[in-house]
Amino acid sequence: MDSDEPVSLNTTVINDNTTGVAIIGTDDGNTTSILVACNPGKVMEQPSVELVNNTRLVSILVTEPNITNRRTPADCVVLLFYARFCPFSSMAAPHFNALPRAFPRIQMAAVDAMKHH
């Protein structure tokens, strides 16, 4: 994205090295940008969402003690907590399942919040 290009509010911009920028603001011009630096992971051959249990979830979310701020590159995971009977989870599922194809270097996982609570 060029610096001259206007950025609309509530937009997420991702560049080649998977650093995300979320622009959050109001119509009066107050904005906040949140940066997160992700290590570019390997591209998966078949990008998909991994359904995880509580043991696998803990292993995915192991913290790295050397990470001291958001600009320090680290492994990123997008995690969805869902319930099979929840209509909102059902509506979000196709969109969440499309994320690995759009961002094949970021790990996507989902956990059944009612089964593994």
Biopython code that builds the backbone (N, CA, C, O; Angstrom):
import numpy as np
from Bio.PDB.StructureBuilder import StructureBuilder

atoms = [
    (1, "MET", "N", (0.845, -1.169, 0.000)),
    (1, "MET", "CA", (0.000, 0.000, 0.000)),
    (1, "MET", "C", (0.888, 1.229, 0.000)),
    (1, "MET", "O", (1.798, 1.327, 0.823)),
    (2, "ASP", "N", (0.647, 2.168, -0.903)),
    (2, "ASP", "CA", (1.425, 3.391, -0.959)),
    (2, "ASP", "C", (1.024, 4.310, 0.178)),
    (2, "ASP", "O", (-0.109, 4.263, 0.658)),
    (3, "SER", "N", (1.962, 5.150, 0.610)),
    (3, "SER", "CA", (1.665, 6.065, 1.701)),
    (3, "SER", "C", (0.669, 7.131, 1.273)),
    (3, "SER", "O", (0.003, 7.718, 2.126)),
    (4, "ASP", "N", (0.546, 7.403, -0.046)),
    (4, "ASP", "CA", (-0.403, 8.393, -0.540)),
    (4, "ASP", "C", (-1.816, 7.838, -0.630)),
    (4, "ASP", "O", (-2.776, 8.596, -0.772)),
    (5, "GLU", "N", (-1.944, 6.539, -0.549)),
    (5, "GLU", "CA", (-3.229, 5.890, -0.688)),
    (5, "GLU", "C", (-4.047, 6.072, 0.589)),
    (5, "GLU", "O", (-3.525, 5.825, 1.676)),
    (6, "PRO", "N", (-5.323, 6.500, 0.497)),
    (6, "PRO", "CA", (-6.117, 6.689, 1.712)),
    (6, "PRO", "C", (-6.436, 5.350, 2.366)),
    (6, "PRO", "O", (-6.634, 4.343, 1.686)),
    (7, "VAL", "N", (-6.482, 5.354, 3.687)),
    (7, "VAL", "CA", (-6.816, 4.161, 4.451)),
    (7, "VAL", "C", (-8.154, 4.405, 5.113)),
    (7, "VAL", "O", (-8.322, 5.394, 5.828)),
    (8, "SER", "N", (-9.116, 3.511, 4.885)),
    (8, "SER", "CA", (-10.408, 3.670, 5.527)),
    (8, "SER", "C", (-10.347, 3.113, 6.939)),
    (8, "SER", "O", (-9.484, 2.295, 7.259)),
    (9, "LEU", "N", (-11.253, 3.555, 7.767)),
    (9, "LEU", "CA", (-11.282, 3.105, 9.151)),
    (9, "LEU", "C", (-11.690, 1.643, 9.229)),
    (9, "LEU", "O", (-12.391, 1.135, 8.353)),
    (10, "ASN", "N", (-11.247, 0.970, 10.285)),
    (10, "ASN", "CA", (-11.562, -0.434, 10.537)),
    (10, "ASN", "C", (-11.092, -1.343, 9.405)),
    (10, "ASN", "O", (-11.808, -2.264, 9.009)),
    (11, "THR", "N", (-9.900, -1.091, 8.886)),
    (11, "THR", "CA", (-9.309, -1.872, 7.811)),
    (11, "THR", "C", (-8.075, -2.583, 8.329)),
    (11, "THR", "O", (-7.332, -2.023, 9.136)),
    (12, "THR", "N", (-7.846, -3.797, 7.882)),
    (12, "THR", "CA", (-6.623, -4.511, 8.219)),
    (12, "THR", "C", (-5.776, -4.623, 6.965)),
    (12, "THR", "O", (-6.264, -5.033, 5.912)),
    (13, "VAL", "N", (-4.512, -4.259, 7.079)),
    (13, "VAL", "CA", (-3.590, -4.291, 5.954)),
    (13, "VAL", "C", (-2.496, -5.288, 6.283)),
    (13, "VAL", "O", (-1.884, -5.202, 7.347)),
    (14, "ILE", "N", (-2.237, -6.237, 5.383)),
    (14, "ILE", "CA", (-1.196, -7.237, 5.593)),
    (14, "ILE", "C", (-0.221, -7.138, 4.430)),
    (14, "ILE", "O", (-0.637, -7.124, 3.272)),
    (15, "ASN", "N", (1.088, -7.068, 4.731)),
    (15, "ASN", "CA", (2.074, -7.028, 3.657)),
    (15, "ASN", "C", (2.769, -8.372, 3.540)),
    (15, "ASN", "O", (2.378, -9.329, 4.209)),
    (16, "ASP", "N", (3.795, -8.459, 2.699)),
    (16, "ASP", "CA", (4.430, -9.736, 2.381)),
    (16, "ASP", "C", (5.035, -10.454, 3.575)),
    (16, "ASP", "O", (5.045, -11.685, 3.597)),
    (17, "ASN", "N", (5.544, -9.727, 4.578)),
    (17, "ASN", "CA", (6.141, -10.432, 5.711)),
    (17, "ASN", "C", (5.156, -10.583, 6.864)),
    (17, "ASN", "O", (5.565, -10.710, 8.018)),
    (18, "THR", "N", (3.876, -10.570, 6.562)),
    (18, "THR", "CA", (2.774, -10.853, 7.468)),
    (18, "THR", "C", (2.769, -9.990, 8.718)),
    (18, "THR", "O", (2.446, -10.476, 9.802)),
    (19, "THR", "N", (3.121, -8.725, 8.585)),
    (19, "THR", "CA", (2.956, -7.799, 9.694)),
    (19, "THR", "C", (1.606, -7.133, 9.528)),
    (19, "THR", "O", (1.332, -6.548, 8.480)),
    (20, "GLY", "N", (0.760, -7.209, 10.538)),
    (20, "GLY", "CA", (-0.581, -6.668, 10.436)),
    (20, "GLY", "C", (-0.670, -5.269, 11.003)),
    (20, "GLY", "O", (-0.012, -4.943, 11.991)),
    (21, "VAL", "N", (-1.489, -4.442, 10.372)),
    (21, "VAL", "CA", (-1.753, -3.103, 10.866)),
    (21, "VAL", "C", (-3.259, -2.942, 10.902)),
    (21, "VAL", "O", (-3.917, -3.031, 9.866)),
    (22, "ALA", "N", (-3.806, -2.709, 12.068)),
    (22, "ALA", "CA", (-5.237, -2.471, 12.191)),
    (22, "ALA", "C", (-5.444, -0.997, 12.502)),
    (22, "ALA", "O", (-4.893, -0.484, 13.475)),
    (23, "ILE", "N", (-6.235, -0.312, 11.683)),
    (23, "ILE", "CA", (-6.538, 1.094, 11.897)),
    (23, "ILE", "C", (-7.918, 1.163, 12.541)),
    (23, "ILE", "O", (-8.911, 0.740, 11.949)),
    (24, "ILE", "N", (-7.970, 1.691, 13.741)),
    (24, "ILE", "CA", (-9.220, 1.776, 14.480)),
    (24, "ILE", "C", (-9.450, 3.242, 14.804)),
    (24, "ILE", "O", (-8.551, 3.900, 15.329)),
    (25, "GLY", "N", (-10.619, 3.765, 14.507)),
    (25, "GLY", "CA", (-10.832, 5.172, 14.797)),
    (25, "GLY", "C", (-12.276, 5.579, 14.640)),
    (25, "GLY", "O", (-13.161, 4.750, 14.426)),
    (26, "THR", "N", (-12.498, 6.883, 14.753)),
    (26, "THR", "CA", (-13.830, 7.447, 14.635)),
    (26, "THR", "C", (-13.834, 8.453, 13.495)),
    (26, "THR", "O", (-12.790, 8.741, 12.910)),
    (27, "ASP", "N", (-14.998, 8.980, 13.183)),
    (27, "ASP", "CA", (-15.124, 9.934, 12.088)),
    (27, "ASP", "C", (-14.411, 11.256, 12.363)),
    (27, "ASP", "O", (-14.114, 11.994, 11.424)),
    (28, "ASP", "N", (-14.130, 11.571, 13.627)),
    (28, "ASP", "CA", (-13.487, 12.850, 13.937)),
    (28, "ASP", "C", (-11.976, 12.810, 13.734)),
    (28, "ASP", "O", (-11.292, 13.785, 14.045)),
    (29, "GLY", "N", (-11.440, 11.700, 13.216)),
    (29, "GLY", "CA", (-10.022, 11.645, 12.890)),
    (29, "GLY", "C", (-9.144, 11.004, 13.944)),
    (29, "GLY", "O", (-7.952, 10.823, 13.699)),
    (30, "ASN", "N", (-9.674, 10.653, 15.103)),
    (30, "ASN", "CA", (-8.871, 9.965, 16.119)),
    (30, "ASN", "C", (-8.655, 8.529, 15.673)),
    (30, "ASN", "O", (-9.616, 7.785, 15.476)),
    (31, "THR", "N", (-7.395, 8.137, 15.512)),
    (31, "THR", "CA", (-7.101, 6.771, 15.098)),
    (31, "THR", "C", (-6.013, 6.176, 15.965)),
    (31, "THR", "O", (-5.197, 6.890, 16.548)),
    (32, "THR", "N", (-6.016, 4.873, 16.040)),
    (32, "THR", "CA", (-4.995, 4.122, 16.751)),
    (32, "THR", "C", (-4.518, 3.030, 15.819)),
    (32, "THR", "O", (-5.338, 2.350, 15.202)),
    (33, "SER", "N", (-3.218, 2.845, 15.700)),
    (33, "SER", "CA", (-2.731, 1.731, 14.894)),
    (33, "SER", "C", (-2.071, 0.715, 15.813)),
    (33, "SER", "O", (-1.300, 1.067, 16.706)),
    (34, "ILE", "N", (-2.386, -0.540, 15.580)),
    (34, "ILE", "CA", (-1.876, -1.640, 16.384)),
    (34, "ILE", "C", (-1.016, -2.497, 15.472)),
    (34, "ILE", "O", (-1.510, -3.052, 14.490)),
    (35, "LEU", "N", (0.257, -2.608, 15.787)),
    (35, "LEU", "CA", (1.182, -3.386, 14.971)),
    (35, "LEU", "C", (1.500, -4.699, 15.657)),
    (35, "LEU", "O", (1.686, -4.746, 16.873)),
    (36, "VAL", "N", (1.563, -5.753, 14.883)),
    (36, "VAL", "CA", (1.983, -7.052, 15.384)),
    (36, "VAL", "C", (2.955, -7.624, 14.366)),
    (36, "VAL", "O", (2.626, -7.724, 13.184)),
    (37, "ALA", "N", (4.143, -7.999, 14.807)),
    (37, "ALA", "CA", (5.148, -8.571, 13.906)),
    (37, "ALA", "C", (5.101, -10.089, 14.014)),
    (37, "ALA", "O", (5.309, -10.647, 15.092)),
    (38, "CYS", "N", (4.829, -10.749, 12.902)),
    (38, "CYS", "CA", (4.769, -12.209, 12.871)),
    (38, "CYS", "C", (5.957, -12.757, 12.101)),
    (38, "CYS", "O", (6.356, -12.203, 11.077)),
    (39, "ASN", "N", (6.520, -13.854, 12.604)),
    (39, "ASN", "CA", (7.538, -14.566, 11.837)),
    (39, "ASN", "C", (6.870, -15.152, 10.608)),
    (39, "ASN", "O", (5.828, -15.797, 10.722)),
    (40, "PRO", "N", (7.451, -14.941, 9.430)),
    (40, "PRO", "CA", (6.864, -15.590, 8.268)),
    (40, "PRO", "C", (7.085, -17.096, 8.360)),
    (40, "PRO", "O", (8.215, -17.567, 8.239)),
    (41, "GLY", "N", (6.028, -17.837, 8.571)),
    (41, "GLY", "CA", (6.130, -19.289, 8.661)),
    (41, "GLY", "C", (6.209, -19.901, 7.282)),
    (41, "GLY", "O", (6.159, -19.199, 6.272)),
    (42, "LYS", "N", (6.333, -21.211, 7.247)),
    (42, "LYS", "CA", (6.374, -21.892, 5.956)),
    (42, "LYS", "C", (4.963, -21.947, 5.375)),
    (42, "LYS", "O", (3.978, -22.044, 6.106)),
    (43, "VAL", "N", (4.888, -21.884, 4.064)),
    (43, "VAL", "CA", (3.602, -21.939, 3.383)),
    (43, "VAL", "C", (3.124, -23.380, 3.385)),
    (43, "VAL", "O", (3.852, -24.282, 2.972)),
    (44, "MET", "N", (1.892, -23.597, 3.852)),
    (44, "MET", "CA", (1.326, -24.943, 3.880)),
    (44, "MET", "C", (0.852, -25.332, 2.481)),
    (44, "MET", "O", (0.324, -24.498, 1.745)),
    (45, "GLU", "N", (1.044, -26.608, 2.116)),
    (45, "GLU", "CA", (0.586, -27.087, 0.812)),
    (45, "GLU", "C", (-0.934, -27.043, 0.730)),
    (45, "GLU", "O", (-1.495, -26.595, -0.270)),
    (46, "GLN", "N", (-1.589, -27.504, 1.772)),
    (46, "GLN", "CA", (-3.040, -27.477, 1.865)),
    (46, "GLN", "C", (-3.414, -26.608, 3.058)),
    (46, "GLN", "O", (-3.611, -27.133, 4.153)),
    (47, "PRO", "N", (-3.518, -25.288, 2.877)),
    (47, "PRO", "CA", (-3.849, -24.432, 4.014)),
    (47, "PRO", "C", (-5.205, -24.808, 4.596)),
    (47, "PRO", "O", (-6.191, -24.930, 3.868)),
    (48, "SER", "N", (-5.248, -24.990, 5.907)),
    (48, "SER", "CA", (-6.495, -25.377, 6.554)),
    (48, "SER", "C", (-6.496, -24.917, 8.002)),
    (48, "SER", "O", (-5.474, -24.492, 8.541)),
    (49, "VAL", "N", (-7.660, -25.011, 8.615)),
    (49, "VAL", "CA", (-7.821, -24.707, 10.031)),
    (49, "VAL", "C", (-7.614, -26.001, 10.801)),
    (49, "VAL", "O", (-8.209, -27.027, 10.472)),
    (50, "GLU", "N", (-6.774, -25.953, 11.820)),
    (50, "GLU", "CA", (-6.520, -27.130, 12.652)),
    (50, "GLU", "C", (-7.510, -27.129, 13.816)),
    (50, "GLU", "O", (-7.550, -26.177, 14.594)),
    (51, "LEU", "N", (-8.307, -28.189, 13.939)),
    (51, "LEU", "CA", (-9.193, -28.344, 15.090)),
    (51, "LEU", "C", (-8.365, -28.914, 16.226)),
    (51, "LEU", "O", (-7.763, -29.978, 16.081)),
    (52, "VAL", "N", (-8.325, -28.219, 17.357)),
    (52, "VAL", "CA", (-7.427, -28.600, 18.442)),
    (52, "VAL", "C", (-8.204, -28.914, 19.713)),
    (52, "VAL", "O", (-9.309, -28.416, 19.930)),
    (53, "ASN", "N", (-7.590, -29.762, 20.555)),
    (53, "ASN", "CA", (-8.129, -30.009, 21.888)),
    (53, "ASN", "C", (-7.332, -29.161, 22.876)),
    (53, "ASN", "O", (-6.449, -28.405, 22.474)),
    (54, "ASN", "N", (-7.640, -29.284, 24.165)),
    (54, "ASN", "CA", (-6.978, -28.426, 25.149)),
    (54, "ASN", "C", (-5.475, -28.687, 25.252)),
    (54, "ASN", "O", (-4.715, -27.748, 25.489)),
    (55, "THR", "N", (-5.025, -29.923, 25.083)),
    (55, "THR", "CA", (-3.594, -30.231, 25.151)),
    (55, "THR", "C", (-2.846, -29.597, 23.986)),
    (55, "THR", "O", (-1.795, -28.985, 24.180)),
    (56, "ARG", "N", (-3.378, -29.741, 22.787)),
    (56, "ARG", "CA", (-2.744, -29.147, 21.606)),
    (56, "ARG", "C", (-2.786, -27.617, 21.685)),
    (56, "ARG", "O", (-1.842, -26.947, 21.266)),
    (57, "LEU", "N", (-3.867, -27.073, 22.218)),
    (57, "LEU", "CA", (-3.982, -25.622, 22.352)),
    (57, "LEU", "C", (-2.880, -25.061, 23.239)),
    (57, "LEU", "O", (-2.286, -24.032, 22.918)),
    (58, "VAL", "N", (-2.606, -25.729, 24.351)),
    (58, "VAL", "CA", (-1.545, -25.278, 25.255)),
    (58, "VAL", "C", (-0.197, -25.327, 24.547)),
    (58, "VAL", "O", (0.625, -24.428, 24.727)),
    (59, "SER", "N", (0.043, -26.362, 23.744)),
    (59, "SER", "CA", (1.331, -26.448, 23.044)),
    (59, "SER", "C", (1.464, -25.373, 21.963)),
    (59, "SER", "O", (2.571, -24.902, 21.702)),
    (60, "ILE", "N", (0.365, -24.982, 21.338)),
    (60, "ILE", "CA", (0.405, -23.918, 20.331)),
    (60, "ILE", "C", (0.683, -22.568, 20.983)),
    (60, "ILE", "O", (1.414, -21.742, 20.437)),
    (61, "LEU", "N", (0.095, -22.354, 22.152)),
    (61, "LEU", "CA", (0.162, -21.044, 22.798)),
    (61, "LEU", "C", (1.309, -20.897, 23.791)),
    (61, "LEU", "O", (1.267, -20.013, 24.646)),
    (62, "VAL", "N", (2.324, -21.740, 23.696)),
    (62, "VAL", "CA", (3.489, -21.613, 24.576)),
    (62, "VAL", "C", (4.119, -20.245, 24.340)),
    (62, "VAL", "O", (4.367, -19.852, 23.200)),
    (63, "THR", "N", (4.373, -19.530, 25.426)),
    (63, "THR", "CA", (4.921, -18.181, 25.291)),
    (63, "THR", "C", (6.429, -18.210, 25.149)),
    (63, "THR", "O", (7.105, -19.103, 25.662)),
    (64, "GLU", "N", (6.935, -17.230, 24.451)),
    (64, "GLU", "CA", (8.370, -17.055, 24.304)),
    (64, "GLU", "C", (8.795, -15.945, 25.266)),
    (64, "GLU", "O", (8.321, -14.817, 25.128)),
    (65, "PRO", "N", (9.666, -16.223, 26.230)),
    (65, "PRO", "CA", (10.011, -15.223, 27.239)),
    (65, "PRO", "C", (10.793, -14.032, 26.695)),
    (65, "PRO", "O", (10.850, -12.992, 27.352)),
    (66, "ASN", "N", (11.391, -14.152, 25.520)),
    (66, "ASN", "CA", (12.182, -13.052, 24.969)),
    (66, "ASN", "C", (11.345, -12.019, 24.222)),
    (66, "ASN", "O", (11.880, -11.014, 23.755)),
    (67, "ILE", "N", (10.053, -12.250, 24.104)),
    (67, "ILE", "CA", (9.178, -11.295, 23.429)),
    (67, "ILE", "C", (8.798, -10.226, 24.446)),
    (67, "ILE", "O", (8.125, -10.506, 25.438)),
    (68, "THR", "N", (9.239, -9.000, 24.185)),
    (68, "THR", "CA", (8.997, -7.919, 25.142)),
    (68, "THR", "C", (8.055, -6.850, 24.619)),
    (68, "THR", "O", (7.562, -6.033, 25.398)),
    (69, "ASN", "N", (7.790, -6.835, 23.307)),
    (69, "ASN", "CA", (6.848, -5.862, 22.765)),
    (69, "ASN", "C", (6.259, -6.389, 21.465)),
    (69, "ASN", "O", (6.680, -7.431, 20.965)),
    (70, "ARG", "N", (5.293, -5.675, 20.922)),
    (70, "ARG", "CA", (4.581, -6.123, 19.718)),
    (70, "ARG", "C", (5.433, -6.099, 18.462)),
    (70, "ARG", "O", (5.115, -6.780, 17.487)),
    (71, "ARG", "N", (6.498, -5.333, 18.470)),
    (71, "ARG", "CA", (7.336, -5.226, 17.272)),
    (71, "ARG", "C", (8.378, -6.333, 17.179)),
    (71, "ARG", "O", (9.047, -6.456, 16.153)),
    (72, "THR", "N", (8.532, -7.141, 18.227)),
    (72, "THR", "CA", (9.456, -8.271, 18.195)),
    (72, "THR", "C", (8.789, -9.408, 17.421)),
    (72, "THR", "O", (7.723, -9.868, 17.830)),
    (73, "PRO", "N", (9.376, -9.874, 16.325)),
    (73, "PRO", "CA", (8.747, -10.947, 15.548)),
    (73, "PRO", "C", (8.575, -12.225, 16.373)),
    (73, "PRO", "O", (9.468, -12.623, 17.121)),
    (74, "ALA", "N", (7.431, -12.845, 16.224)),
    (74, "ALA", "CA", (7.117, -14.082, 16.940)),
    (74, "ALA", "C", (6.162, -14.904, 16.085)),
    (74, "ALA", "O", (5.639, -14.420, 15.081)),
    (75, "ASP", "N", (5.941, -16.145, 16.489)),
    (75, "ASP", "CA", (4.978, -16.996, 15.798)),
    (75, "ASP", "C", (3.575, -16.498, 16.125)),
    (75, "ASP", "O", (3.243, -16.268, 17.287)),
    (76, "CYS", "N", (2.764, -16.336, 15.100)),
    (76, "CYS", "CA", (1.398, -15.845, 15.282)),
    (76, "CYS", "C", (0.400, -16.965, 15.015)),
    (76, "CYS", "O", (0.611, -17.810, 14.145)),
    (77, "VAL", "N", (-0.679, -16.959, 15.771)),
    (77, "VAL", "CA", (-1.754, -17.931, 15.621)),
    (77, "VAL", "C", (-3.068, -17.169, 15.666)),
    (77, "VAL", "O", (-3.258, -16.299, 16.516)),
    (78, "VAL", "N", (-3.973, -17.492, 14.755)),
    (78, "VAL", "CA", (-5.325, -16.959, 14.810)),
    (78, "VAL", "C", (-6.189, -18.088, 15.353)),
    (78, "VAL", "O", (-6.218, -19.183, 14.792)),
    (79, "LEU", "N", (-6.892, -17.814, 16.447)),
    (79, "LEU", "CA", (-7.625, -18.857, 17.160)),
    (79, "LEU", "C", (-9.099, -18.508, 17.226)),
    (79, "LEU", "O", (-9.465, -17.382, 17.559)),
    (80, "LEU", "N", (-9.945, -19.480, 16.906)),
    (80, "LEU", "CA", (-11.391, -19.314, 16.978)),
    (80, "LEU", "C", (-11.936, -20.231, 18.061)),
    (80, "LEU", "O", (-11.701, -21.439, 18.035)),
    (81, "PHE", "N", (-12.658, -19.663, 19.006)),
    (81, "PHE", "CA", (-13.396, -20.453, 19.993)),
    (81, "PHE", "C", (-14.827, -20.542, 19.475)),
    (81, "PHE", "O", (-15.462, -19.518, 19.226)),
    (82, "TYR", "N", (-15.333, -21.755, 19.314)),
    (82, "TYR", "CA", (-16.661, -21.922, 18.741)),
    (82, "TYR", "C", (-17.460, -22.926, 19.557)),
    (82, "TYR", "O", (-16.916, -23.657, 20.386)),
    (83, "ALA", "N", (-18.771, -22.944, 19.302)),
    (83, "ALA", "CA", (-19.664, -23.962, 19.857)),
    (83, "ALA", "C", (-20.520, -24.469, 18.704)),
    (83, "ALA", "O", (-21.011, -23.677, 17.899)),
    (84, "ARG", "N", (-20.698, -25.765, 18.621)),
    (84, "ARG", "CA", (-21.420, -26.357, 17.490)),
    (84, "ARG", "C", (-22.856, -25.845, 17.378)),
    (84, "ARG", "O", (-23.379, -25.715, 16.271)),
    (85, "PHE", "N", (-23.491, -25.557, 18.497)),
    (85, "PHE", "CA", (-24.886, -25.136, 18.486)),
    (85, "PHE", "C", (-25.053, -23.626, 18.328)),
    (85, "PHE", "O", (-26.180, -23.148, 18.202)),
    (86, "CYS", "N", (-23.976, -22.877, 18.332)),
    (86, "CYS", "CA", (-24.038, -21.416, 18.302)),
    (86, "CYS", "C", (-24.263, -20.908, 16.876)),
    (86, "CYS", "O", (-23.468, -21.214, 15.988)),
    (87, "PRO", "N", (-25.329, -20.139, 16.638)),
    (87, "PRO", "CA", (-25.572, -19.638, 15.282)),
    (87, "PRO", "C", (-24.482, -18.671, 14.805)),
    (87, "PRO", "O", (-24.204, -18.598, 13.608)),
    (88, "PHE", "N", (-23.872, -17.940, 15.720)),
    (88, "PHE", "CA", (-22.807, -17.011, 15.334)),
    (88, "PHE", "C", (-21.555, -17.770, 14.901)),
    (88, "PHE", "O", (-20.868, -17.358, 13.966)),
    (89, "SER", "N", (-21.260, -18.877, 15.580)),
    (89, "SER", "CA", (-20.138, -19.723, 15.166)),
    (89, "SER", "C", (-20.393, -20.301, 13.782)),
    (89, "SER", "O", (-19.481, -20.380, 12.959)),
    (90, "SER", "N", (-21.629, -20.702, 13.526)),
    (90, "SER", "CA", (-21.986, -21.252, 12.213)),
    (90, "SER", "C", (-21.832, -20.215, 11.113)),
    (90, "SER", "O", (-21.399, -20.537, 10.006)),
    (91, "MET", "N", (-22.185, -18.971, 11.414)),
    (91, "MET", "CA", (-22.045, -17.912, 10.413)),
    (91, "MET", "C", (-20.577, -17.536, 10.196)),
    (91, "MET", "O", (-20.194, -17.160, 9.088)),
    (92, "ALA", "N", (-19.761, -17.634, 11.235)),
    (92, "ALA", "CA", (-18.346, -17.264, 11.129)),
    (92, "ALA", "C", (-17.508, -18.358, 10.467)),
    (92, "ALA", "O", (-16.457, -18.065, 9.897)),
    (93, "ALA", "N", (-17.956, -19.610, 10.535)),
    (93, "ALA", "CA", (-17.158, -20.749, 10.070)),
    (93, "ALA", "C", (-16.672, -20.627, 8.626)),
    (93, "ALA", "O", (-15.482, -20.840, 8.391)),
    (94, "PRO", "N", (-17.512, -20.300, 7.647)),
    (94, "PRO", "CA", (-16.995, -20.224, 6.272)),
    (94, "PRO", "C", (-15.935, -19.137, 6.099)),
    (94, "PRO", "O", (-14.990, -19.306, 5.327)),
    (95, "HIS", "N", (-16.088, -18.042, 6.803)),
    (95, "HIS", "CA", (-15.116, -16.951, 6.709)),
    (95, "HIS", "C", (-13.803, -17.343, 7.374)),
    (95, "HIS", "O", (-12.725, -17.062, 6.849)),
    (96, "PHE", "N", (-13.898, -17.995, 8.532)),
    (96, "PHE", "CA", (-12.686, -18.428, 9.230)),
    (96, "PHE", "C", (-11.971, -19.515, 8.429)),
    (96, "PHE", "O", (-10.741, -19.542, 8.382)),
    (97, "ASN", "N", (-12.731, -20.408, 7.803)),
    (97, "ASN", "CA", (-12.132, -21.468, 6.985)),
    (97, "ASN", "C", (-11.444, -20.918, 5.740)),
    (97, "ASN", "O", (-10.578, -21.588, 5.175)),
    (98, "ALA", "N", (-11.807, -19.721, 5.301)),
    (98, "ALA", "CA", (-11.165, -19.103, 4.138)),
    (98, "ALA", "C", (-9.852, -18.407, 4.505)),
    (98, "ALA", "O", (-9.023, -18.171, 3.626)),
    (99, "LEU", "N", (-9.647, -18.077, 5.762)),
    (99, "LEU", "CA", (-8.440, -17.351, 6.179)),
    (99, "LEU", "C", (-7.130, -18.055, 5.832)),
    (99, "LEU", "O", (-6.199, -17.379, 5.394)),
    (100, "PRO", "N", (-7.000, -19.378, 6.003)),
    (100, "PRO", "CA", (-5.722, -20.018, 5.661)),
    (100, "PRO", "C", (-5.345, -19.878, 4.188)),
    (100, "PRO", "O", (-4.160, -19.850, 3.856)),
    (101, "ARG", "N", (-6.326, -19.790, 3.310)),
    (101, "ARG", "CA", (-6.014, -19.595, 1.892)),
    (101, "ARG", "C", (-5.546, -18.165, 1.637)),
    (101, "ARG", "O", (-4.713, -17.935, 0.761)),
    (102, "ALA", "N", (-6.066, -17.217, 2.383)),
    (102, "ALA", "CA", (-5.654, -15.820, 2.223)),
    (102, "ALA", "C", (-4.316, -15.542, 2.905)),
    (102, "ALA", "O", (-3.528, -14.728, 2.423)),
    (103, "PHE", "N", (-4.060, -16.223, 4.033)),
    (103, "PHE", "CA", (-2.836, -16.018, 4.815)),
    (103, "PHE", "C", (-2.180, -17.371, 5.093)),
    (103, "PHE", "O", (-2.232, -17.850, 6.226)),
    (104, "PRO", "N", (-1.563, -18.000, 4.082)),
    (104, "PRO", "CA", (-1.048, -19.363, 4.248)),
    (104, "PRO", "C", (0.158, -19.476, 5.176)),
    (104, "PRO", "O", (0.538, -20.589, 5.537)),
    (105, "ARG", "N", (0.763, -18.375, 5.567)),
    (105, "ARG", "CA", (1.930, -18.418, 6.457)),
    (105, "ARG", "C", (1.561, -18.267, 7.932)),
    (105, "ARG", "O", (2.428, -18.383, 8.798)),
    (106, "ILE", "N", (0.291, -18.010, 8.227)),
    (106, "ILE", "CA", (-0.151, -17.850, 9.610)),
    (106, "ILE", "C", (-0.964, -19.073, 10.004)),
    (106, "ILE", "O", (-1.850, -19.500, 9.263)),
    (107, "GLN", "N", (-0.667, -19.634, 11.161)),
    (107, "GLN", "CA", (-1.369, -20.823, 11.640)),
    (107, "GLN", "C", (-2.769, -20.445, 12.113)),
    (107, "GLN", "O", (-2.942, -19.482, 12.860)),
    (108, "MET", "N", (-3.762, -21.207, 11.674)),
    (108, "MET", "CA", (-5.157, -21.010, 12.072)),
    (108, "MET", "C", (-5.595, -22.233, 12.862)),
    (108, "MET", "O", (-5.339, -23.368, 12.459)),
    (109, "ALA", "N", (-6.254, -21.997, 13.987)),
    (109, "ALA", "CA", (-6.721, -23.102, 14.819)),
    (109, "ALA", "C", (-8.099, -22.767, 15.370)),
    (109, "ALA", "O", (-8.461, -21.599, 15.509)),
    (110, "ALA", "N", (-8.857, -23.803, 15.678)),
    (110, "ALA", "CA", (-10.186, -23.639, 16.262)),
    (110, "ALA", "C", (-10.356, -24.652, 17.379)),
    (110, "ALA", "O", (-9.903, -25.791, 17.273)),
    (111, "VAL", "N", (-11.011, -24.227, 18.450)),
    (111, "VAL", "CA", (-11.251, -25.109, 19.589)),
    (111, "VAL", "C", (-12.734, -25.048, 19.950)),
    (111, "VAL", "O", (-13.326, -23.971, 20.017)),
    (112, "ASP", "N", (-13.319, -26.216, 20.180)),
    (112, "ASP", "CA", (-14.711, -26.299, 20.615)),
    (112, "ASP", "C", (-14.763, -25.849, 22.073)),
    (112, "ASP", "O", (-14.324, -26.572, 22.967)),
    (113, "ALA", "N", (-15.294, -24.669, 22.306)),
    (113, "ALA", "CA", (-15.278, -24.066, 23.638)),
    (113, "ALA", "C", (-16.151, -24.825, 24.633)),
    (113, "ALA", "O", (-15.900, -24.764, 25.837)),
    (114, "MET", "N", (-17.152, -25.526, 24.165)),
    (114, "MET", "CA", (-18.017, -26.266, 25.082)),
    (114, "MET", "C", (-17.429, -27.630, 25.430)),
    (114, "MET", "O", (-17.645, -28.135, 26.531)),
    (115, "LYS", "N", (-16.701, -28.218, 24.517)),
    (115, "LYS", "CA", (-16.111, -29.534, 24.746)),
    (115, "LYS", "C", (-14.802, -29.443, 25.522)),
    (115, "LYS", "O", (-14.517, -30.301, 26.357)),
    (116, "HIS", "N", (-14.008, -28.414, 25.257)),
    (116, "HIS", "CA", (-12.686, -28.268, 25.877)),
    (116, "HIS", "C", (-12.634, -26.987, 26.702)),
    (116, "HIS", "O", (-11.850, -26.089, 26.396)),
    (117, "HIS", "N", (-13.445, -26.893, 27.729)),
    (117, "HIS", "CA", (-13.452, -25.679, 28.561)),
    (117, "HIS", "C", (-12.739, -25.865, 29.869)),
    (117, "HIS", "O", (-12.665, -24.933, 30.670)),
]
sb = StructureBuilder()
sb.init_structure("model")
sb.init_model(0)
sb.init_chain("A")
sb.init_seg("    ")
for serial, (resi, resn, name, xyz) in enumerate(atoms, 1):
    if name == "N":
        sb.init_residue(resn, " ", resi, " ")
    sb.init_atom(name, np.array(xyz, "f"), 0.0, 1.0, " ", f" {name:<3s}", serial, name[0])
structure = sb.get_structure()
